[in-house]
Amino acid sequence: MNKLITAALLLCSIATIAQEKYTITGTIAGKTEGNKVYLYKNDYAEDVKVDSSVIKKGKFKFVGSVPSPMYYRVVIDRTPKGKESSPRNWTSTHFYLENSPITIEGHIDSISTYYYTPQKKAAMVRGSKTEDEYTAFKESLKEKRVQIAALDKEYMEKYHLPTMDGIYNTEEGIRLTKAMEPLAKDIKAATFEYIHSNPASIVAYDQARMNFLGMFVELTEEEITDLQQIIKKGWYGTERYTSFMELSERAKMTALHTKYQDFELLTPEGGKARISSLVPNGEYCMLEFWASWCGPCRGEIPHLVKINEKYKDSGFKIISISIDEKDEHWKKAMEEEKMTWTQLNDPNGFKGEISQAYNIQGIPFAILLDPEGRIVDFNMRGAKLDAALLDIYGF
């Protein structure tokens, strides 16, 4: 009798394991015969290819298992035969993969491309409860995101594009920047509320983790600690918890309201100076990272020239930090752009200590500091800088 019970339990166990699999069935309309399909694990820093298939008679299939729901991506490669595969010819469908029967449907000519194209739409994904949860979360924020997108489009048309011709519609730029601020704050508050309410959800976990994956840690140290406590409730003892704590602890070094990090850098005269010897006491200051080879940086410099002229007598100071690796390129660009304010250089580029400390992954990168040397805000470009200085100085 005991042997029968043991055998029955073993069979149940095997059946349970067999059920813990995903099956992705794709149905893609249009000219797709023979196109390769790839399944990637979306690991933020680098996608990891885990499987491949080929479309036959409009269909493809993947079978496998995941230890828990994870964010994945299905790519259809439309690169013409005989040509080298390129992301320009890829479609891209992101979704949360879990161990369940999942279907993906769409037309090859309308599915979202690897590089963002407004008129393309994501393929229809069904069968993943986690993806349904994520879709519902995104839908709850859709109205405000649409409003921000519309304002951002107007900002590009009325402020950013004219600056390329030397026209600065500053009042319009400030108006649009300030109109986006409350919407962004509402989205942040709603996201935090969602994370608080769903500590064990992988969707909530990913939303919390997203705060630490970009260049800008737009949270205070208290807000980071709050997220750590929430994630601990749902993920303590897991690899995800360990990863989250490593990222979030590092983020505290550049959190809002923390003091800037000090480094010794090169001066145009060939000497060395610490940032702390140049940051003014009791005044607002901006650390602005750039390079001679960076087009957007060079495009922003005429605006900084205007800002410097307008506010230098009020105590505001710009400290530009080049990450040019060649001294002659740095000095030539300074002369060409008439950068008369304080200049420093780290010839180690993105691998330099200061770039690593501030997690600088791209430039221009600008940090506004308050009179105590604490970080006020990041990404101080264009009318966002104008708006901040208007609030500070009243003109």
C-alpha positions as CSV (number, residue, x, y, z in Angstrom):
1,M,0.0,0.0,0.0
2,N,2.8,2.4,1.0
3,K,4.5,1.6,-2.3
4,L,1.3,2.5,-4.2
5,I,1.0,5.8,-2.4
6,T,4.7,6.6,-3.0
7,A,4.3,5.8,-6.7
8,A,1.2,8.0,-6.9
9,L,3.0,10.9,-5.2
10,L,5.9,10.5,-7.6
11,L,3.6,10.6,-10.6
12,C,1.9,13.7,-9.3
13,S,5.2,15.3,-8.8
14,I,6.3,14.5,-12.3
15,A,3.0,15.9,-13.6
16,T,3.5,19.1,-11.7
17,I,7.0,19.5,-13.1
18,A,5.7,18.9,-16.6
19,Q,3.1,21.6,-16.2
20,E,5.7,24.1,-15.1
21,K,6.5,25.1,-18.6
22,Y,5.7,27.9,-21.0
23,T,4.5,27.4,-24.6
24,I,4.8,30.5,-26.8
25,T,2.8,30.1,-30.0
26,G,3.2,32.9,-32.5
27,T,0.8,33.6,-35.4
28,I,2.2,36.3,-37.7
29,A,0.3,37.5,-40.7
30,G,2.1,38.9,-43.8
31,K,5.2,37.9,-45.7
32,T,7.1,36.0,-43.0
33,E,8.0,32.5,-44.3
34,G,11.4,31.5,-43.2
35,N,12.1,34.5,-41.0
36,K,14.1,33.7,-37.9
37,V,12.6,34.4,-34.5
38,Y,14.6,34.8,-31.3
39,L,13.6,34.7,-27.6
40,Y,15.6,37.0,-25.4
41,K,15.7,37.4,-21.6
42,N,15.6,41.2,-21.1
43,D,18.4,41.7,-18.5
44,Y,18.4,45.5,-18.7
45,A,22.1,45.9,-19.2
46,E,22.3,43.2,-21.9
47,D,19.7,41.0,-23.5
48,V,20.4,37.3,-23.3
49,K,19.4,35.1,-26.2
50,V,17.8,31.9,-24.9
51,D,16.1,30.3,-27.9
52,S,15.4,30.5,-31.6
53,S,12.8,29.4,-34.1
54,V,11.7,29.8,-37.7
55,I,8.4,31.0,-39.0
56,K,6.7,28.3,-41.1
57,K,3.3,28.9,-42.6
58,G,2.9,32.0,-40.5
59,K,3.6,30.3,-37.1
60,F,6.5,29.8,-34.7
61,K,6.8,28.1,-31.3
62,F,9.0,28.2,-28.2
63,V,8.8,25.7,-25.3
64,G,10.7,26.0,-22.0
65,S,10.4,27.0,-18.4
66,V,11.3,30.0,-16.1
67,P,11.8,29.8,-12.4
68,S,9.5,32.8,-12.0
69,P,7.8,35.4,-14.2
70,M,10.4,37.5,-16.1
71,Y,10.6,40.2,-18.7
72,Y,11.4,38.7,-22.1
73,R,11.4,39.9,-25.7
74,V,10.5,38.1,-29.0
75,V,12.4,39.4,-32.0
76,I,11.5,38.6,-35.6
77,D,14.5,39.1,-38.0
78,R,13.3,40.4,-41.4
79,T,16.8,41.0,-42.7
80,P,16.8,40.1,-46.5
81,K,18.6,36.9,-47.4
82,G,22.3,37.4,-48.1
83,K,22.4,40.5,-46.0
84,E,24.0,40.8,-42.6
85,S,21.4,40.8,-39.8
86,S,20.7,44.3,-38.4
87,P,18.4,45.6,-35.7
88,R,17.0,48.0,-38.4
89,N,15.2,44.9,-39.7
90,W,13.9,43.5,-36.5
91,T,10.5,43.6,-34.9
92,S,10.4,43.6,-31.1
93,T,7.7,42.4,-28.7
94,H,8.3,42.7,-24.9
95,F,6.2,40.9,-22.4
96,Y,6.3,39.0,-19.0
97,L,7.0,35.4,-19.6
98,E,5.6,32.8,-17.2
99,N,5.0,29.1,-17.2
100,S,1.7,29.1,-19.1
101,P,0.3,28.8,-22.7
102,I,1.0,32.2,-24.3
103,T,0.1,33.4,-27.7
104,I,1.5,36.2,-29.8
105,E,-0.4,37.6,-32.7
106,G,0.2,40.4,-35.2
107,H,0.9,41.5,-38.7
108,I,4.6,41.7,-39.6
109,D,4.2,45.1,-41.2
110,S,2.6,46.7,-38.1
111,I,4.5,45.1,-35.1
112,S,6.7,47.4,-33.1
113,T,10.2,47.7,-34.5
114,Y,13.5,47.3,-32.5
115,Y,14.0,51.1,-32.8
116,Y,11.0,53.1,-31.8
117,T,8.6,54.0,-34.6
118,P,5.4,55.8,-33.5
119,Q,3.0,54.2,-36.0
120,K,4.0,50.7,-35.0
121,K,2.1,48.8,-32.3
122,A,3.1,45.9,-30.1
123,A,1.9,42.4,-31.0
124,M,-1.0,41.1,-29.0
125,V,0.2,38.9,-26.1
126,R,-2.3,36.6,-24.3
127,G,-2.0,34.0,-21.6
128,S,0.4,35.7,-19.2
129,K,-1.3,36.9,-16.0
130,T,1.8,38.9,-15.1
131,E,1.7,40.6,-18.5
132,D,-2.0,41.4,-17.9
133,E,-1.0,43.0,-14.5
134,Y,1.7,45.1,-16.2
135,T,-0.7,46.2,-18.9
136,A,-3.3,47.2,-16.3
137,F,-0.6,49.2,-14.4
138,K,0.5,51.0,-17.6
139,E,-3.1,51.7,-18.5
140,S,-3.6,53.4,-15.1
141,L,-0.9,55.9,-16.0
142,K,-1.7,56.2,-19.7
143,E,-3.7,59.5,-19.6
144,K,-0.8,61.4,-17.8
145,R,1.8,59.8,-20.0
146,V,-0.1,60.9,-23.1
147,Q,-0.3,64.5,-21.7
148,I,3.4,64.5,-21.1
149,A,4.1,63.2,-24.6
150,A,2.0,66.0,-26.1
151,L,3.7,68.6,-24.0
152,D,7.1,67.2,-24.9
153,K,6.3,67.3,-28.6
154,E,5.2,70.9,-28.2
155,Y,8.5,71.6,-26.3
156,M,10.5,70.1,-29.2
157,E,8.7,72.2,-31.8
158,K,8.5,75.5,-29.9
159,Y,11.8,75.5,-27.9
160,H,14.3,72.8,-28.8
161,L,14.3,72.9,-32.6
162,P,14.4,76.7,-32.8
163,T,17.5,76.7,-30.5
164,M,19.4,74.9,-33.3
165,D,19.0,78.1,-35.3
166,G,20.0,80.3,-32.4
167,I,16.4,81.2,-31.5
168,Y,15.5,80.9,-27.8
169,N,11.8,80.9,-27.0
170,T,12.7,80.8,-23.3
171,E,9.2,81.8,-21.9
172,E,7.6,79.0,-24.0
173,G,10.2,76.5,-22.9
174,I,9.7,77.4,-19.2
175,R,5.9,77.2,-19.5
176,L,6.0,73.8,-21.1
177,T,8.7,72.5,-18.7
178,K,6.6,73.6,-15.7
179,A,3.5,72.0,-17.2
180,M,5.2,68.6,-17.3
181,E,6.5,68.7,-13.7
182,P,3.2,68.0,-11.9
183,L,2.3,65.2,-14.3
184,A,5.7,63.6,-13.7
185,K,5.2,63.9,-9.9
186,D,1.7,62.3,-10.2
187,I,3.2,59.4,-12.1
188,K,6.0,59.0,-9.6
189,A,3.5,59.0,-6.7
190,A,1.1,56.5,-8.4
191,T,4.1,54.2,-9.1
192,F,5.3,54.3,-5.5
193,E,1.7,53.6,-4.3
194,Y,1.6,50.6,-6.7
195,I,4.9,49.3,-5.3
196,H,3.8,49.7,-1.7
197,S,0.5,47.8,-2.4
198,N,2.2,44.9,-4.3
199,P,5.6,44.1,-2.6
200,A,5.7,40.6,-3.9
201,S,4.8,41.4,-7.5
202,I,7.6,41.1,-10.1
203,V,6.0,44.0,-11.9
204,A,6.3,46.2,-8.8
205,Y,9.8,44.9,-8.2
206,D,10.8,45.9,-11.8
207,Q,9.2,49.4,-11.4
208,A,11.2,49.9,-8.2
209,R,14.5,48.7,-9.8
210,M,14.0,51.0,-12.8
211,N,14.8,53.9,-10.6
212,F,18.5,52.8,-10.4
213,L,19.1,51.7,-14.0
214,G,19.5,55.0,-15.7
215,M,22.0,57.9,-15.1
216,F,19.7,60.0,-12.9
217,V,18.7,58.8,-9.4
218,E,15.8,61.2,-9.0
219,L,15.1,60.0,-5.5
220,T,16.1,61.1,-2.1
221,E,18.0,58.8,0.3
222,E,14.8,58.5,2.3
223,E,12.8,57.4,-0.7
224,I,15.5,54.8,-1.6
225,T,15.4,53.4,1.9
226,D,11.6,53.3,1.7
227,L,11.8,51.2,-1.5
228,Q,14.4,48.9,0.1
229,Q,12.0,48.2,2.9
230,I,9.2,47.4,0.5
231,I,11.3,45.1,-1.6
232,K,12.5,43.3,1.5
233,K,8.9,42.4,2.4
234,G,8.4,40.5,-0.9
235,W,11.9,39.4,-2.0
236,Y,14.2,38.9,1.1
237,G,16.5,36.0,0.7
238,T,16.4,35.9,-3.1
239,E,18.9,36.9,-5.8
240,R,16.6,39.7,-6.8
241,Y,16.7,41.2,-3.3
242,T,20.5,41.0,-3.3
243,S,20.7,42.7,-6.7
244,F,18.2,45.4,-5.7
245,M,20.1,46.2,-2.5
246,E,23.4,46.5,-4.4
247,L,21.9,48.9,-7.0
248,S,20.0,50.9,-4.5
249,E,22.9,51.3,-2.0
250,R,25.1,52.6,-4.8
251,A,22.4,55.0,-5.8
252,K,22.4,56.6,-2.4
253,M,25.8,58.1,-3.3
254,T,24.1,60.4,-5.9
255,A,20.6,60.7,-4.4
256,L,18.9,64.0,-4.3
257,H,19.9,66.3,-1.4
258,T,23.2,64.4,-0.9
259,K,26.5,66.3,-1.2
260,Y,28.4,66.2,-4.4
261,Q,31.4,63.9,-4.7
262,D,34.8,65.6,-4.8
263,F,37.6,64.7,-7.3
264,E,40.9,66.2,-8.4
265,L,40.9,67.1,-12.1
266,L,43.1,68.8,-14.7
267,T,42.9,72.6,-15.3
268,P,43.5,74.3,-18.7
269,E,46.8,75.6,-17.4
270,G,48.1,72.0,-16.9
271,G,47.7,71.9,-13.2
272,K,45.3,70.1,-11.0
273,A,42.4,71.3,-8.8
274,R,39.8,69.7,-6.6
275,I,36.1,70.5,-7.4
276,S,35.7,71.5,-3.8
277,S,38.2,74.4,-4.3
278,L,36.0,75.8,-7.1
279,V,32.5,75.3,-5.8
280,P,31.4,78.6,-4.3
281,N,30.3,78.7,-0.7
282,G,26.7,79.7,-0.2
283,E,25.8,79.9,-3.9
284,Y,24.1,77.7,-6.4
285,C,26.4,75.9,-8.8
286,M,26.2,73.5,-11.7
287,L,28.6,70.7,-12.6
288,E,28.3,70.2,-16.4
289,F,29.9,67.2,-18.1
290,W,30.7,67.4,-21.8
291,A,33.2,66.6,-24.6
292,S,34.4,68.2,-27.8
293,W,33.1,65.2,-29.9
294,C,29.6,65.3,-28.4
295,G,27.2,67.0,-30.8
296,P,24.4,67.5,-28.2
297,C,26.9,69.0,-25.8
298,R,28.2,71.5,-28.4
299,G,24.6,72.3,-29.2
300,E,23.8,73.1,-25.6
301,I,26.9,75.4,-25.1
302,P,25.4,78.5,-26.7
303,H,22.6,78.3,-24.2
304,L,25.1,78.0,-21.3
305,V,26.9,81.1,-22.6
306,K,23.6,83.0,-22.3
307,I,23.0,81.5,-18.8
308,N,26.5,82.4,-17.6
309,E,26.1,86.0,-18.8
310,K,22.7,86.3,-17.2
311,Y,23.4,84.9,-13.8
312,K,27.2,85.1,-13.1
313,D,26.8,88.4,-11.3
314,S,24.1,86.9,-9.0
315,G,26.6,84.3,-7.7
316,F,25.6,81.3,-10.0
317,K,28.6,79.4,-11.2
318,I,29.0,76.8,-13.9
319,I,31.9,74.3,-13.7
320,S,32.3,72.4,-16.9
321,I,34.1,69.0,-16.8
322,S,35.3,67.7,-20.1
323,I,35.8,63.9,-20.5
324,D,37.9,64.5,-23.6
325,E,40.8,62.1,-23.7
326,K,43.0,64.4,-25.9
327,D,44.0,67.7,-24.4
328,E,44.2,69.5,-27.7
329,H,40.6,68.6,-28.6
330,W,39.3,69.9,-25.3
331,K,41.2,73.2,-25.5
332,K,40.3,73.8,-29.1
333,A,36.6,73.3,-28.4
334,M,36.7,75.6,-25.4
335,E,38.1,78.3,-27.6
336,E,35.7,77.8,-30.4
337,E,32.7,77.8,-28.1
338,K,33.9,80.8,-26.0
339,M,33.5,78.9,-22.8
340,T,34.8,81.6,-20.4
341,W,33.7,80.0,-17.1
342,T,35.5,77.4,-15.0
343,Q,36.8,74.4,-17.0
344,L,38.2,71.1,-15.8
345,N,39.1,67.8,-17.6
346,D,39.2,64.1,-16.9
347,P,41.3,62.5,-19.7
348,N,40.1,59.0,-18.6
349,G,36.8,59.7,-20.2
350,F,33.9,57.4,-19.2
351,K,36.3,55.2,-17.4
352,G,37.4,58.0,-15.1
353,E,36.7,58.0,-11.4
354,I,34.2,60.9,-11.6
355,S,32.2,59.3,-14.4
356,Q,32.1,56.0,-12.6
357,A,31.0,57.7,-9.3
358,Y,28.2,59.6,-10.9
359,N,27.2,56.7,-13.2
360,I,27.6,58.8,-16.3
361,Q,26.6,56.7,-19.2
362,G,26.1,59.6,-21.7
363,I,26.7,63.3,-22.1
364,P,25.7,66.1,-21.7
365,F,25.1,65.4,-18.0
366,A,24.5,68.3,-15.6
367,I,23.9,68.5,-11.9
368,L,22.5,71.5,-10.1
369,L,23.9,72.0,-6.6
370,D,22.4,74.2,-3.8
371,P,24.4,76.6,-1.6
372,E,25.4,73.7,0.7
373,G,26.7,71.7,-2.2
374,R,23.8,69.3,-2.2
375,I,22.3,67.8,-5.4
376,V,19.1,69.7,-6.3
377,D,18.4,68.1,-9.7
378,F,19.9,66.3,-12.7
379,N,19.6,66.7,-16.5
380,M,19.7,70.4,-16.3
381,R,19.4,71.2,-19.9
382,G,17.5,73.6,-22.0
383,A,14.4,75.3,-20.5
384,K,14.6,73.0,-17.5
385,L,17.7,75.0,-16.4
386,D,16.0,78.3,-17.2
387,A,13.0,77.3,-15.1
388,A,15.1,76.3,-12.1
389,L,17.1,79.5,-12.2
390,L,14.0,81.6,-12.6
391,D,12.6,80.0,-9.4
392,I,15.9,80.6,-7.6
393,Y,16.7,84.2,-8.7
394,G,13.3,85.5,-9.7
395,F,14.4,86.6,-13.2
